[in-house]
Amino acid sequence: MHTILSEEYLNEYYTDGYINTDIRLTDHLVQEMRLHYNSLEEMRNDYPQYFTKNEHQAYLGGKLTGILYNFIPGYAAKKLKKMYSDAYCKAVHAEQIFIEKIFEQLLEKNFHKFFKTKYIVASYDIYLNNDYKHLSFTDIHSDIPNFHHFYETENDLTIYLPLVDLTEENGGRLSILPEAKSNLKIPGNVLLKLYEEAFLGNKNNLDENGYIVPEKINENDYKAFTKNKTYWELLENYNINTELVAKYYMNDFVKHDWKAGNIVLFNNKTFHAAETWRNQQYNREIYMIRLLPIYDAKVRLKGIIHGKPFNRFLIDTEKGEFLRFDEPVDFSRIPEEDKLKLSGCYQPSVAARANV
Ligand SMILES: [Fe+2]
């Protein structure tokens, strides 16, 4: 994170687990967002879309779900659907109509000062709504990367924007385990290295600049990848770390009150959980934008998630500019010196590359 956040704010992130930017969106925009999302179909829940042919995520739902998924996919899919509709009244992914408006206000208030890295991708957004009967995600977890996003790192940052007040009285606050309290964190960048190792050796997977194009990888190669030993070790590592945190660090999570419209930055790859919503008069409403730092991995961003274009916005943190593209942000056009190093010493062997 020290290469991504400005030094001035690094300590706050490290100690508290998040950065309170002290930037607040206008009430007008917050209300406009609420009106829009409340007008969308009731009970819409986009989460189960992540589980189509996604052994990876199913495994993370617990070993039993993973086994079920492999042997009785229809039953497991139903189970997962129920799990998410029990958690939220509404979960809308990649709507993206407010991202530009939000950044207009953010950059005007110098939001780019929080970053050291020159570029950051505003990947997609998420809206979550739950009443006191829907518990949201109260279990501790870390949001691990999956094939739908394909490109995620251990240092992704999330703009966390409550659309209603999150307080002791209302509940619904975010609990975070700060890195200062525990170094247990999922080594998400390993996955990008594994992608390079598995897919870079096959020319059919590459674009004209030598970048892996996720959409070009065929089904069989994906399947072979999900059986890869290191990949499974990474998933196992996730489970072990989650168990360790649940056992030894539950008292180290921090929770804070945040007002509606208050912009917070947090890393969804650290361990976190949502507090139960207690207010019976109205629902908890949360909005998030996933921000991706750019690494020198030869991996191209995916262009479609849940049938919608995404990964099309780039923030120039030096100039404080919001750039919009018709295609996913093209990493081959970003100068190498403006990218973060995935690893200083990583050299996948030719043999390993060929061995998909
Ligand atoms: Fe999460």
Boltz pocket constraint, residues with backbone or C-beta under 6 A from the ligand:
constraints:
  - pocket:
      binder: B
      contacts: [[A, 137], [A, 141], [A, 142], [A, 143], [A, 268], [A, 272]]
      max_distance: 6.0
